[in-house]
Amino acid sequence: MNLDLEKLPSSEVCIQQVRNWISAYPEQPLAYLHTFGCQLNVADGESMAGILKQMGYGFTDDVTKASLILYNTCAVRENAEDRVFGTLGSIKKLKQENPALILCVTGCMTAQKQVTEKIRKSYRYVDIVLGSSAVSRLAQMIYAHMHGLKFAQDIETHLDIPEDLEPMRESSFKAAVPIMYGCNNFCTYCIVPYVRGRERSRQPENIISEVRNLIQDGYKEIMLLGQNVNSYGKDLEHPVSFPELLREINQIPGEYWIRFMSSHPKDASPELMDALLECEHLAKHLHLPVQSGSNEILKRMNRRYTVEKYLSQVAYIRSKHPDFSLTTDLIIGFPDESEQDFQATLDIVRKVRYDNMYSFIYSRRTGTRAALMPDNIPDSEKSQRMQRLLALQREIAVENNQRFIGRIMTVLCDGESKKRPGNMTGRSSENILVEFPGSAGMIGKFIRIKITESHNNMICGSVL
């Protein structure tokens, strides 16, 4: 069918039209939605779930019972794309058994034209493809499909930021709020700027309004999201810095914490550190990805800061709060990383003494500049370095966690312990995992805990 996607009705009209059709079904159709990847992807998934709910869909965790299947994809690593293609292949039988099944693929992976072309040619049973910035077009694509369009796609980079989406949130007490989209950094190992576009900030009044409504609805933890939240507001007509936004949010009355990620060291200013220390609602934790302790590797990564600058930022916040909680990301085995480069990474871990780290062996990503760099490090050497790094971090974590023994800490309880029946777990303001005796009635509440034990991956205590 020849249907002009540029002349489709508005999303609101499409939602209502699809809802009218669905209301005539003998049973409510169910949607299966699976999100791969980062917290921004999860937030996008919640927005799309909200659209599906408005159209009248119910939801299921059983893919075989779904009338609509939506995969929200990640493109950070090529093996993530391979998993999605494998998943698409495995559900071909479902489409053959039920031709009316709607299959939709969205996210960062589909923002790449070559991926969309591969789906069109090799997975012809896929009905809808949406890019990472076309979330708000989901209703229009479903409308087009129901009007007979065999393959509906929108993989363009949309610069507008829709403010009328109503996310269907997975949690009743934790919420993610994107404050900006896209990235301008172009780290040589990263595909994100190519699939999410350039930085685009939401208006501060829209962010503040959303956060205020969440707090009024009883949410206890708000996570502000962006590829680099520290550069928030630079593109606005009337620029607002990220620390200024944080201070404005902090004035909202209520019982809540504010967290944020990700934070790029090149833009981590003293003003940000001061806001973290001075604002009562800001969690006392900073995730500051260093990626490597070698200036040579940082230069080849195009990170645009030095080890010396990074350590000065750590020194600034630690001078005012000696045991302030810091976590980081590290990439091991970047192309032609020498043993000396790796030793520099171990050195910065020893100096900063992170409470936790997220470490990854470098994975070549087609489409990035690093993928073209020569790499003569054997995989066995990369794995051996990773084990050395993890052993060091475990040693530091055990020592770090001992500082909490005897302290009284506030913890947001988020669930039952998976290993110890009768115990609950949660995170402190410092983002430390805490386990304590309790019951399910504590979930979603702030609990005061006196810390009595420390381990390498958590601390334990008793409820006051």
PyMOL commands that set and color helices and strands:
alter all, ss='L'
color gray80, all
select helices_A, chain A and resi 5-7+11-23+39-55+63-65+78-90+92-97+109-111+113-122+135-146+192-196+204-216+229-231+242-250+265-267+270-278+295-301+307-320+339-352+369-372+379-404+440-442
alter helices_A, ss='H'
color red, helices_A
select strands_A, chain A and resi 30-35+58-59+68-73+102-107+128-130+152-154+174-178+180-181+200-201+221-225+257-261+285-287+325-332+356-361+408-416+423-428+433-437+446-454+459-463
alter strands_A, ss='S'
color yellow, strands_A
deselect
rebuild
show_as cartoon
